Amino acid sequence: FGEGEVTSMAPMHISPYEYFVASGWNHKVTFWLDSQAAGNPRPQPGNSQQAQADFHMEGHKDDILCMCCRNEGQLLVTGSFDGDVVIWNTESGHVRTRLILPGLLAMRGDQKPIEAMKLLVCPGKDKPSEQRVPSEPVGIGLGTGRHAPIADKDVVLVLTVGGDGVMRFWSTNSTAELLLEFEITESVEAGLSSLSL
């Protein structure tokens, strides 16, 4: 992973493979094939051999501070120190779209970082209730987890918080835009560093 710090890590399924995905100070999203899922034996303790990354996705200009993803490789979102929020195309490995913070150019440096993010799935009206509940929630790092695949009629929102003390709700569909924002802190000097649903 280089000399940079890892800030988020999560398991992710991109058919037909299982991966471990990490992001951090190297400005990249890095994927490692889960060798155990591929039928290889578990590494033995004390084995100092490092696994080589299978591939990287590059598109950030600054340190990635948080990441959230959904199973089946349908959605991967990262946020960085400079306020950049990226929705990735996991099939091509390229940036699908960028979510632009309102007033980003006028913000002080300490107001820009995207410190935490989560995905909020709003189920479609015609779905049975048993499909609405995520399976196997696992909290790993900031805003990550393993959940049921997203159905086509579900609406998926990205919630972000950061140095400016504002919680923002973004759409992830083809128009990917800011839907709503709330000022959470009373002082412009106070930011937000975590988010829980």
N, C-alpha and C positions, 0 to 999 in steps of 0.2 A: 504494500500500500504506500510505500515511500516513507518519508519522514513526517508526514502530516498526521494529525490526530483524526481518528475515526469518530464521527459524531452520531451516526445512525447506522443500524444494521437490521436487516429483516430477511426472512425466507420469502421466496417468490417463485411461483410456478409460471413458466412461459412454455406452453406446450411444445414438445413433450417432455421438457426438462424441469428439474428442480434446481434453484439457485439460492445462494446467499448473496445478498446485495448490500453494499456498504457505501457510504458517502462521508466526506469530511474535508479536511483542510487542503487536500490535493486538487480541489475543484472538479473532481470526477465522480461519476457513479460507477462503481466497480462490481462486476459479477464473477462469482466463482461457482462452478458446477458442483452440486452436492454429490460428491463421489459415492457416499453411502446409499443415496437414493438410486444411483446408477448400478448398484449391486457390488460395489467395491467394499472391502473390509474397513472397519473403523480403524483410524490411525492409533498406534500404541503410544501410551504415555512415554515421554522422554524422547520421542522422535522429533528431531529438530528440522526436518525437511519442511520447507515452506511451500504451500500450494501456490501455483501460478494463477493469476487472474485469467479468466476466459475471455473477457472483453471489458472495455470501458466505454462510457458515454460521456462526451465532453460538450460543454455548452455554458458553463458558469465562468465568470471572470474573477470570482472571489471565493472564499471558503464557504463550503456548504455546511450549514448549521443544523438542518433538519430534513427529514424525508418521510413520506408516507406512501404506502402502496397497497394495492388490492390483489388478492389471489387471481390466478389465471392471466397475469400479465396485462390486465386491461387498463391499469392506471398506476402511474408512478409519478410523483410530484416531489420536487426538491425546492428548498429555500436557502438563500445565501446571505452573507454578511452585508452585501451591498444592496439588499432589498429585492433581489431578482428571484422570482418564483417561476419555475419551469415545469411544464407538463410535458413528459417525454413520450415519444412513440417508441415503445419497447420492441416493436418488430424491426424498425429500421435503425434504432439506436440514435436517432436525431431528435432535436427539439421539436415538439409538436406545436407548442405555443408558449408565450411568456405572459405572465400576469403582471401588469404594471401598477405599482402603488401610486395612488393619487398624490400629487405634490412631491414626488420623489426628489426632483431636482432641488427643491427648496428645503429639504430635510437636512438637519445636521447629521454628521456621520454616525453618532450613537443612536439616532432614531431610525435608521434604515434597516438594521438586521432583522431578518425573519427568524425568530428564535424557536418557534414551535408551530406545528401544523397537524391537523387531523382531517380525516375524511368523514363526512356525514352522508349516509345513504338514506335517501327519502324514498321508500318503496312506492311503486305504482299502485293505484287504487284497486285494480282488478287482480291483485296477487293474494293468494292464500296466506294467512298469518304465519304459518310455519316457515315460509320462504323469506319472511321479513327479518328473522332473527339471524345474526351472523353465527356461523359455526366456529367453534374452537377459537374464541378470542384469546390472543396472546399478546401482551404488551411488551414490546422489545424496543428499547430506545424511545425516541420522541416520535409519536405519531405513527407507529408502525403496528402491524398485527396481521394475523391470518384470518380471513373471513370467507364467507360463501361468495361465489362468483356474482357479479353484478348482472342483473337481468336488464334487457334492453329498455324496459319502461321505467326503471329506477332513475331517479335524479340524484347525481352525486355532486356534493359540494365540498370544496376545500375551505377549511377554516384556518386562518393564519393569525398569529400574534407576534409582536416584536417590539423593537425599541421605541416606537412612537406611542405605545400604550393603547393601540386600537385593535379590536378584533374585527376581522374582515371575513365575509362569506363570498366565495367565488364560485361561479358555475364551471363545470369541466367539460361541457358539451362543445360542439363545434364553434360556438360563439365565445366561449371562455371569457367571462367578464365579471367585474365586481358587481355584486348584487346588493350588498348591505354592509354597513360598518357601524360599530359602536365604540365610542371612547370609553374605555374601562377605567383608566386612571385619571385623577383630577389634576395632576401636575404634568407639565410637558417634560419634566425631568425624570419621570418614572416610566419605565418600559415594562413589558410583560415577557416572561421567559419560559412559561409552561402553559399547557392547555390540556384539559381533561374532559372527556365526554362520558 
